[in-house]
Amino acid sequence: QSTSPAPQPSAVAGTSGVQSGYSRQADKKYKCNQCKYSTKVLTNIKTHVRTHTGEKPYKCQHCDFAAAMKSDVTKHERTHTGEKPYKCQHCDYAAALKCNVTRHERTHTEERPFQCQYCSKSFSQKPTKVAHERTHTGDKPFKCLLCKYEAAHQSGLNYHMRTKHPSQPATPKDDQPPAKKPKPE
């Protein structure tokens, strides 16, 4: 009685390796052919491969928005429908995104899960904690493109641009190249 040869890794899941963008390994993990990403979940690898191909098969019913994941289109479509399925347990607040309700509910519970790594302060939102930590590190990631000014917060750069360079936008537009720093004379 003859046995058929063991299937090749790319044939196990009915894929063709290069064409699909992934292969299935002996340990039953799907491996991306473009990077080191791997997963045991077929749908995860298919979604991940779209980060390399740019494929966006899910389309909004109301506009030209498209996404690699169906859930992203579902969330986006709420901007058109006004649907707010997530409700606060403490008041009438409702939101289209669950993360917004979670953040809002901290105003009632006073939960502060984000602790500064340099002192005892804690914060209800991670971006607030990150901004606070710059008071300890001196990091100033917001840089003026027209002079040597640096700021710890976007609002500081915005104020600088309004007062020192009023004819220039605070940040470059997506469709415009960033302003170049003038050459020193």
C-alpha positions as CSV (number, residue, x, y, z in Angstrom):
1,Q,0.0,0.0,0.0
2,S,1.5,3.3,-1.0
3,T,1.3,6.5,0.8
4,S,1.2,9.9,-0.8
5,P,4.0,12.3,-0.1
6,A,3.6,14.8,2.7
7,P,2.2,18.0,1.5
8,Q,4.6,21.0,1.1
9,P,4.2,23.8,3.7
10,S,2.5,26.1,1.2
11,A,0.1,23.4,0.1
12,V,-1.2,22.4,3.6
13,A,-3.5,25.4,3.7
14,G,-4.3,25.4,0.0
15,T,-2.0,28.3,-0.6
16,S,0.7,28.8,-3.2
17,G,3.2,30.5,-0.9
18,V,4.5,33.4,-3.1
19,Q,1.1,34.2,-4.6
20,S,-0.8,34.2,-1.3
21,G,2.0,36.0,0.6
22,Y,2.3,33.3,3.3
23,S,3.1,29.7,3.9
24,R,2.2,27.2,6.6
25,Q,5.1,25.8,8.6
26,A,5.5,22.3,10.1
27,D,4.6,23.7,13.5
28,K,1.2,24.7,12.0
29,K,2.1,28.4,12.1
30,Y,1.4,30.6,9.1
31,K,4.5,32.6,8.2
32,C,4.5,35.9,6.2
33,N,6.8,35.7,3.1
34,Q,7.6,39.4,3.4
35,C,8.6,39.8,7.1
36,K,9.0,37.8,10.3
37,Y,5.3,37.8,11.3
38,S,3.8,34.4,12.0
39,T,0.5,33.2,13.6
40,K,-1.5,30.1,14.1
41,V,-4.7,31.8,12.8
42,L,-5.4,31.8,9.1
43,T,-7.5,34.9,9.0
44,N,-4.8,36.9,10.9
45,I,-2.1,36.0,8.3
46,K,-4.5,37.0,5.5
47,T,-5.2,40.3,7.1
48,H,-1.5,40.8,7.8
49,V,-0.4,40.2,4.2
50,R,-2.6,43.1,3.2
51,T,-0.2,45.4,5.1
52,H,2.3,44.5,2.4
53,T,0.0,44.4,-0.6
54,G,-2.1,47.4,0.2
55,E,-5.2,45.4,-0.6
56,K,-8.4,46.9,0.9
57,P,-11.2,44.6,0.0
58,Y,-13.8,46.1,2.4
59,K,-15.6,49.2,1.2
60,C,-17.8,51.8,2.9
61,Q,-21.4,51.9,1.7
62,H,-21.5,55.7,2.0
63,C,-18.2,57.0,0.6
64,D,-14.9,55.9,-1.0
65,F,-13.3,54.7,2.3
66,A,-11.8,51.2,2.1
67,A,-9.9,49.1,4.6
68,A,-8.0,45.8,4.9
69,M,-10.2,44.7,7.8
70,K,-14.0,44.6,7.8
71,S,-14.2,45.8,11.4
72,D,-12.4,49.1,10.4
73,V,-15.1,49.7,7.8
74,T,-17.8,49.0,10.4
75,K,-16.3,51.5,12.8
76,H,-15.9,54.1,9.9
77,E,-19.5,53.7,8.7
78,R,-20.7,54.8,12.2
79,T,-19.4,58.3,11.2
80,H,-22.2,58.3,8.5
81,T,-25.0,56.6,10.5
82,G,-24.4,58.2,13.9
83,E,-24.7,54.8,15.5
84,K,-23.3,54.7,19.0
85,P,-23.6,51.1,20.3
86,Y,-21.3,51.5,23.4
87,K,-22.9,53.0,26.5
88,C,-21.5,54.3,29.7
89,Q,-22.6,52.4,32.8
90,H,-22.8,55.6,34.9
91,C,-24.6,58.1,32.7
92,D,-26.2,58.7,29.3
93,Y,-22.9,59.0,27.4
94,A,-22.7,56.8,24.3
95,A,-20.0,56.4,21.6
96,A,-19.2,54.7,18.3
97,L,-16.0,53.2,19.7
98,K,-15.7,51.1,22.8
99,C,-12.3,52.7,23.7
100,N,-14.0,56.1,24.0
101,V,-16.5,54.8,26.5
102,T,-13.7,53.1,28.5
103,R,-11.8,56.4,28.6
104,H,-15.0,58.3,29.5
105,E,-16.0,55.9,32.3
106,R,-12.7,56.8,34.1
107,T,-14.2,60.3,34.8
108,H,-16.7,58.5,37.0
109,T,-14.4,55.9,38.6
110,E,-11.3,58.1,38.8
111,E,-9.3,55.1,37.6
112,R,-5.8,56.1,36.6
113,P,-4.1,53.1,35.1
114,F,-1.1,54.9,33.5
115,Q,1.7,55.5,36.1
116,C,4.6,57.8,35.4
117,Q,7.8,55.8,35.4
118,Y,9.7,58.6,37.1
119,C,7.4,59.7,39.9
120,S,4.2,58.7,41.7
121,K,1.7,60.5,39.4
122,S,-0.8,58.4,37.5
123,F,-3.1,59.4,34.7
124,S,-6.4,58.2,33.1
125,Q,-5.0,58.4,29.6
126,K,-1.8,57.1,28.2
127,P,-1.0,60.2,26.0
128,T,-1.3,62.4,29.1
129,K,1.2,60.2,30.9
130,V,3.6,60.3,28.0
131,A,3.4,64.1,27.8
132,H,4.0,64.3,31.5
133,E,7.0,62.1,31.4
134,R,8.7,64.6,29.1
135,T,8.9,67.0,32.1
136,H,11.3,64.4,33.6
137,T,13.3,63.5,30.4
138,G,13.4,67.0,28.8
139,D,12.4,65.3,25.4
140,K,11.1,67.9,22.9
141,P,9.9,65.9,19.9
142,F,7.9,68.8,18.3
143,K,10.4,70.7,16.1
144,C,9.9,73.9,14.2
145,L,10.8,73.4,10.5
146,L,11.7,77.1,10.2
147,C,14.0,77.7,13.1
148,K,15.6,75.8,16.0
149,Y,12.6,75.9,18.3
150,E,11.6,72.6,20.0
151,A,8.6,71.9,22.2
152,A,7.6,69.1,24.5
153,H,3.9,69.3,23.3
154,Q,2.2,69.9,20.0
155,S,0.3,72.9,21.6
156,G,3.7,74.6,22.3
157,L,4.7,74.3,18.7
158,N,1.3,75.5,17.5
159,Y,1.7,78.6,19.8
160,H,5.2,79.2,18.5
161,M,4.1,79.0,14.9
162,R,1.2,81.4,15.5
163,T,3.4,84.0,17.2
164,K,6.8,83.6,15.4
165,H,5.8,82.4,12.0
166,P,2.2,83.5,11.5
167,S,2.3,83.1,7.7
168,Q,3.2,79.4,7.9
169,P,1.0,76.4,8.9
170,A,1.8,74.8,12.3
171,T,2.2,71.4,10.7
172,P,2.7,70.5,7.0
173,K,-0.4,69.4,5.1
174,D,-0.5,65.8,4.0
175,D,-0.5,66.9,0.3
176,Q,2.3,69.4,0.7
177,P,6.0,68.7,1.4
178,P,7.2,70.0,4.7
179,A,8.7,73.5,4.7
180,K,12.5,73.4,4.5
181,K,14.6,75.1,7.2
182,P,16.3,78.1,5.8
183,K,20.1,77.7,5.2
184,P,22.2,79.6,7.7
185,E,24.0,82.5,6.1
